[in-house]
């Protein structure tokens, strides 16, 4: 139900750069590698960078803290499968 968002971008290439930038940090925290998903924000399709899928907010918050200041908790509602 919850995931950690590392940002949403208008182009796939910008999303890929963000995913690459956070890959080592996610691995060192024993989290899944960042993935790119299509998301709809305000009627606009974007490419979101997400880490993990968590059953509760507490687990997502722990991961968020490990990933840094730009990480935010998000729900998996509205995510389309990875690209």
C-alpha positions as CSV (number, residue, x, y, z in Angstrom):
1,X,0.0,0.0,0.0
2,X,2.9,2.4,0.6
3,X,6.1,3.1,-1.3
4,X,8.9,5.7,-1.1
5,X,8.9,8.3,-3.8
6,X,12.2,9.8,-5.0
7,X,10.5,12.2,-7.4
8,X,8.4,12.4,-10.5
9,X,9.8,13.5,-13.8
10,X,8.5,14.5,-17.2
11,X,11.0,12.4,-19.1
12,X,12.1,8.8,-18.6
13,X,15.8,9.8,-18.9
14,X,15.5,12.2,-15.9
15,X,13.7,9.5,-13.9
16,X,16.5,7.0,-14.8
17,X,19.2,9.4,-13.6
18,X,17.4,9.8,-10.3
19,X,17.0,6.0,-9.9
20,X,20.7,5.5,-10.7
21,X,21.7,8.2,-8.2
22,X,19.8,6.4,-5.4
23,X,20.6,2.8,-6.3
24,X,23.7,2.4,-4.0
25,X,22.0,4.0,-1.0
26,X,19.0,1.7,-1.4
27,X,21.2,-1.3,-1.6
28,X,23.2,-0.3,1.4
29,X,19.9,0.0,3.4
30,X,18.8,-3.5,2.2
31,X,16.0,-2.0,0.2
32,X,14.9,-2.9,-3.3
33,X,16.5,-1.1,-6.2
34,X,14.6,2.1,-7.3
35,X,12.1,1.4,-10.1
36,X,10.4,3.7,-12.6
37,X,6.6,3.7,-12.8
38,X,4.2,5.8,-14.8
39,X,2.1,8.0,-12.6
40,X,-0.7,10.5,-13.2
41,X,-0.3,13.8,-11.4
42,X,-3.0,16.4,-12.0
43,X,-3.9,14.8,-15.3
44,X,-0.3,14.7,-16.5
45,X,1.6,11.5,-17.1
46,X,5.0,11.5,-15.4
47,X,7.7,8.9,-14.6
48,X,8.0,8.3,-10.9
49,X,11.0,6.8,-9.1
50,X,9.9,4.5,-6.3
51,X,11.5,2.2,-3.8
52,X,9.8,-0.7,-2.1
53,X,6.3,-1.7,-1.4
54,X,5.4,-1.6,2.3
55,X,2.3,-2.9,4.0
56,X,2.3,-0.1,6.6
57,X,3.3,3.5,6.9
58,X,5.9,2.8,9.7
59,X,7.9,0.5,7.4
60,X,7.8,3.1,4.6
61,X,8.8,5.8,7.0
62,X,11.9,3.8,8.1
63,X,12.9,3.4,4.4
64,X,12.3,7.1,3.8
65,X,14.6,8.1,6.5
66,X,17.4,5.8,5.1
67,X,17.0,7.3,1.6
68,X,17.4,11.0,2.4
69,X,15.7,14.3,2.6
70,X,14.1,14.2,-0.9
71,X,12.4,10.9,-0.2
72,X,8.6,11.1,0.5
73,X,6.0,8.4,1.4
74,X,3.4,7.7,-1.3
75,X,0.7,5.2,-1.8
76,X,0.8,2.7,-4.6
77,X,-2.6,3.8,-5.8
78,X,-2.5,5.1,-9.3
79,X,0.9,3.5,-10.1
80,X,1.1,1.7,-13.4
81,X,3.5,-1.3,-13.5
82,X,7.2,-0.6,-14.0
83,X,8.5,0.4,-17.3
